[in-house]
Amino acid sequence: MKSILAVLAAGLAAGFIAASHAKLPAAPAKSDAEKKALADKDAAAKAKDAADLGKAQDKAVANYKKRHPASMSGKKK
């Protein structure tokens, strides 16, 4: 019984080692339409991120101005 388990364990280990060294086939080349669609998607994501950043910065400035009114008027405490 122990020898059967040892053989199975060795077989599994060999299988895992062989699978870890296997190479996947190369991805097919993208067509011009796919490249353009990907570029448009990336541009839209960048624009959305920039808009979100602008909104977050405006919110932070408004919050700061609300909490620190004296620092905005140039007066010293």
Buried (B, 14 or more C-beta within 10 A) or exposed (E): EEEEEEEEEEEEEEEEEEEEEEEEEEEEEEEEEEEEEEEEEEEEEEEEEEEEEEEEEEEEEEEEEEEEEEEEEEEEE
